[in-house]
Amino acid sequence: MNFIEELKWRGMIHDMMPGLDGLLSKEMTTAYVGIDPTADSLHIGHLVSVMMLRHFQRAGHKPIALVGGATGMIGDPSMKSAERNLLSEESLRHNQEAIKKQLAKFLDFESDAPNAAELVNNYDWMKEYSFLNFIRDIGKHITVNYMMAKDSVKKRLSGESSDGMSFTEFSYQLLQGYDFLYLYEHKKCRLQMGGSDQWGNITTGTDLIRKKTGGEAFALTCPLITKADGGKFGKTESGNVWLDRRYTSPYKFYQFWLNVSDADAEKYIKIFTSISREEIANLAAEHQQAPHLRILQKRLAQEVTVLVHSQEDYEAAVEASGILFGNATSEALKKLDEETLLSVFDGVPQHTVSLSEVQQGVKIIDLLAEKTDVFPSKGEARKTILAGGVSINKEKVADLDLLIDNSFLLNNRYILAQRGKKNYFLLIAK
């Protein structure tokens, strides 16, 4: 597999230094991507550079994931309009461990192959480096004029709402440049990859390597991912789409990919999966024949959900989707764990009912029209039940005297009421 060709057809190259293709075809090469450890989970915005490392390893080369423990304490000014909060070492170490677990799903860290992935933290080589030594050894090689010309600096200084830039953030590109130099000298790393907003920081590193060692290093960036409608990729109304299930449930994660537009699905399936060119072309052709079947979205959602979570989580998400949007059975509903149940019915009207009353048994009419306001009146509740328009836990109610008790509770505390085809109500027994 030719790494550059692979990235090209997947639409994952924005800028690349000349000569890189020749180096990669000649020998196994080491490359790194920097990851900011400001949270204990990656979000899907990180996945593009992680997939670059994944393709790099699949092509026989050695990937390094650099967790920016030192640079994370400062904050990259690129694409930011304000200084960010600084993290403690304890928080950074915790975040590093959590991130490595997630990366292990994409990269092979464990094998004894020469191109096994490595995880490094720049805090380990920066923590003992004194300020005086750093500005003497590194600072003298990069001029202020050079640093001021970088887009990340220019944009921050010229922004109308900008309060300027602290020396801390201004020094960021020197630190990132030193990371590249350090990995070049200690790990024989000759390539740094990242998003297109990182070009300035990466080339500071290649210049530093040339000036300090006379050696040659390379930069490769991928485009910043956008949505076809111009919206920001990876953002939902509730914020980032995270890889950790504590922040984004597997069901919501699956739904995010399932609901992308046709244009985005065709782009994203190339970027966020390892599916071959031929198979993607076949999927795209099938999709064009019957867009309403959402073939591309379904396959994309499957691949990414299985990779990030598991096959079981994917299957549970598909089944859960059928409950809200299809004709799923009560058995499928009963199998949902509490986390998925609440994810599926997030945004559905909720009512609290007395657990002790449910334990004693409540008549269906009283539950829906008196204990809650699923129906405005008992008369309307009766009428709709007789017309076959009421379901409890996905089973139609035919008996006006049905007693709702403990046996109806999902996860020991929930009851799903349905009025008509699309009106759901989640009753919570407390």
N, C-alpha and C positions, 0 to 999 in steps of 0.2 A: 504493500500500500504506500503510495506517494503522499506524504503528509500535506504538502502545499496544494497538490491537485485535489485532494480530499476536501480541504478547507475552501478552495475556490468554488467547486460545484455546490457546496453547501451554503455559499454566500457569507463566509465567515472571515474574509480578509478585507481590511480597510487600507492599511499601509504595511509595507514590508521593505526592509532594507535590501538592496541588491546584493547578490552573492549567497543569500541564505539557502536557496534551493540547491546550489552546488555543494554547500557544506553538508546538508541533510542527506544528499544522495551518496556522499563519500564515506560517512562514518556515523556511528551512533552518537547522538548529540544530547546534551542535557539542557533543559529549558525550565524556567520557573514562571509562576504567576503569583502575584501578591494578593493576599486576602486580608481585609480589614477585620480584626476580631472585636468589633464594637458590640456584638451580640453573641449569644451562645447558640446561634443557629444561622446557617446560610439562608438567604431567600432566593427566589428564582432569578433575580437580577445577577446573582453570582454564577449562575449555571453556564453562561456562555463561555467564560474563561475556564471553568472546570471541564466543560466538554472539549475545549481546545487541548487541555492536558490529557484527557481521555483518548482523543484521536492521536495525539502525539505518542502516547504509550502503545497504542494499537499499531502504530507505524514502526515500532521497534526502538523508539527513543526513550530517554529517561526523564520523567517529569518530577519537578520539585514544587510542592505547594509551600509557599512562604506565608506564615501567619505573622502579621505585622505587629508584634507585641510592642516594639519601640515606636514605630511610625504610628501605630494606633493610639499611642498616648498623645500624639500631636494632632493628627487629623489632616487629611489631604485637602488642600484648597480647591482642587479641580472640581468643577461643576457645583461648588458650594458657594452660598452667598453669605455665610456666617461661620464664625469659629465654632468648633464643636466641643462638647464636654470631654474632659480627660478621664481616663479609666485607671483604676488601681491595678497593681501587678496581680493581686489575687483574682480580680475579675478577669483579667486577660488570660491567666493560666486556665481558669475554669472554661472560658470561651474556646481556648485552643483545643482542649480535650474534646469538647462537644463537636467542634468543627471537624476534627480528625475522624471521628466516628462517621460523620456524614460523607466525608470525602472517600472513605474506604468503600463506599458503595459504587463509586465511579472509577477508582484507581486501585491498582494492585500494590499494596504496601508490604505484603507478607511474604511473597515468594523470594527464592534466592536467585532469580533471574538478574542479569546485569542491569536491566532497565527497570528494576522495581522502583516504585515511587518512594519519595522521601518527604517528610514534613519537617520544616525548620521554622525557628522563631527568631526574628532579627533582634529581639531583646537579649538573646543569649550572647551576641557579639557586641551589642551596643552598651550593655549595662556597666562594663568596666572601662569603657572608652572615655577618657577625660575630655572635657570641652576644649582645653588648650591643645591637646594632641590632635583632636578631630579637625579643628580649624587650621592647624599647621599642616597636617598630612593631606587633608581632603580639600578644605576651603580654598587653599591657594591655587588649586588647579582649575577652578570654575569662577569666571568673573561675574560681578554683579550685573553687568550689561547683558551677559548671556542669560542669567536667571530672570532678569526683568523682561526679556523678550519672549518668555514662555507664555502661551495663551492662558494657562491657569492663573498666572500672576497678573497679566494684563487685564483679564476680565474682572478679577476681584478689585483691582485698583481703580478701574474706570467705571465700575457699576454705580449707578445713581444712589442706590440704597446702601452702598458699602461704607462701612466704618473704617475702611483700610484693611490692612493685613498685619498681624503680629509678626515679629521676627521668628517666633516659633513656627508658624505656618510657612513663612518664607523659606525657612531652612529645610522644609519637607523634601524638596527635590534633591538636595544634597544627601540626605539620609537614604532616600530610595536609590540614588546613584551609587552610594557606598554599598548598599545591599548587593547590587549587581557585581560590583568589584569584589566584594568578599566571596560571593558564590563562584565567581570566575576563578579566583585564586585558590579556594578551598574545595570546590566541588566540580571544577572544570566546566562550569555552566557558561554557555556562549550565546544563549538566547533568552530574552525576556518577552513575555506575551501579556496582553491585557486589552482593555477596551480602548477605543480611539481617543478618549479623553486622557489616556495615560502616555500618549506618544512623547510629549515633552519631558515627562519624568523618566521614561525609559531611555531616551536618547541622551539625557544627562549622564546616565550610567555608561552607555557605550562610549561617550566622549571621555569620561573619567578613566575607563579601562584603557583606552588608547593612549591617554596622556601619562598615566601612571605606569603602565606595563609595556606599551607598544603593541599590545595584542588587539585582536579584532573580535568584536562581539556584535550581536544583531538584535533588531527589534521587529516585532510583528504585532499588529493590532487588529482587532475585529470591530465591525461597526457597532455602534450603540443600538440596541434593539428598540424598535418603535412598533406601534400598532398602526394598522392601515388607516384608522380614522384619526391618527395624530395624537391619540391619548398615550399616557405613559405606560410602558410595558411593566407587568408584574404588580400593578397597583389595583386594589379593589376598593370598594367603599369602606371596608374595614381595615385598609392599610396593605402592607406587604403580604405577598403569598410566601410563607415560610416553608422550609423543608422539615422542620420539627413539628410533629403532630400536636404538641402542646399549644402551638400558636396558630397553626392551620391544620384542621383535621384532614385525614386522607380523603374523606368525602368532598370537602370543600376544595381541596387540592385537585382532585379529579374533575370536579365541576368547572374549575377555572379553565383547564385545557379543553374540556368538552364544549365550552361556550365561546371559544375564540371564533373570529370570522373566517370565512372560506379563504380569503387572501392570506390572513395571518397563519392559518393552519398549514397552508402549503409552504410557507416560509419557515415556520417553527419546527415542522417535522424534520426538516433538513438540519436545523441547528441543534435541537435538543434530544435527538435520538441517534442511534448508530445504524439505523436501517439503511440498506444499500441504495445506491442511486437507481438501479433498475426497479427495485420494489417500490420506491417512492414514486417513480414515474407511473408504474401500474396503478398504484393507489390514487394518484391524482387523476388519471384517465377514468377510473371507475367513479370517482367522486363527481367528475364533470357530467357523466351520464345520468347520475341521480343525486344531485346536491342535497336533496331533502333527507337523504339517509345519513348525511354527515360522516361519511366513511373516513375522511382524513382526520377529523376531530376525534373520532372514537379511537382510532389507532394511535394517534398522538397521546391522548389521555391515558391509554393503556400503557404504552411504553414508558412514559415519564413517571406514572404512578407506581408501576412495578419496580422501576429503578430506584426511586427515592424511598418508597415504603416497602411493599411486598406484593406478591401475587394474591395473597389472601385479602390484603387491604383493598386491592383493585377490585376483586370479585365482590367484596362487601359494598364497595362504593357503587358498583353497577347495580347490585340488587337494591341498594338504598335509593338509587335514582328511579328505579322502577316503582317504588312505593309512592313517590310523590307525583311522578309523571306517567306512570303506566298502570297496569292492572295487577299489581303484585298482590299476593295473598296475605292473610293474617299471619301465616307461618313465617313469611319473610320479615314481617314487621316485628314479630316476637324475637327473632334472632338478632336484631340490632342491639349493639351495646349502647350504653347511655350517651357516650360521646357522639356516636354517629346519629343516633335518634335526634339529639338536640341540634346537630348540624343540619340534618335534613329538614327539620321543621323550624329552623331559625327564621324569624320574621312572621311566623304563623301566630295569630292571636292566642294568648295564653290566659288561662283562668285557674285560680287556686280553689281547691275544694278540700273539705275536712277529711283527713285520713281516717279518723275514728268513725265518721258517718259512712264512708265507703266500706270500712270493715264490717259495719252492721248491715250494710246493704241499702242502696238508694234506688228508688224507681227511676227508670230512664227519663220519663217526662219531667219529674222533679229535678233531676240532674241537669237537663238541658235547658229548662225554662225558668227554674227557680234558684238553684244553687249556682248556676252560671247564666250568661245571657247569649248562649248559642242560638236560642230562639227568643223572640220578644214576648211570646205568650205560650201557655200550655196548649191552647187550641191550635196554634200554628205547628207546634211540635207534633201533636197527634196527627194532624192532617198530612204532614210531610212523611212521617213514619208509615202511615197507611198507603201512601203513594210510592213507597220504596225508596225514599230520598235520604234516609239516614243510615250511616254506618258507624259502628264502634269498633275500633281496631281493625278496620278494613273488612268487617263482616256486616252485611245488611241486617238491620233490625226490623223484625216483623211483629214482634210482641209488644203491645203497649204497656204491659205489666212487667217487662223485663227488669230484673233486679241487678243493678251494677254493684259488684262487691270486689273483694281482694283478688279473685281469680282473673279480673279484667286488667289488673295493674301491669304495665310494662316496666321492667326494671324496678319493680316494687313501688313505683310512685307515679307513673304516667298513664293517661288514657287518651287515645286519639279519637276525637269525634269528627265526623264528616257530614256536612250538610250539602246535598247535591253532589255534583262531580268535583268541584274545585275548591269548595270552602272547608278548610281544615281548622280545627281548634285543638290545642294541646291543653288537656286538663291535668293539673299537677296536684297530687294529693299530699297535703302537709299536715 
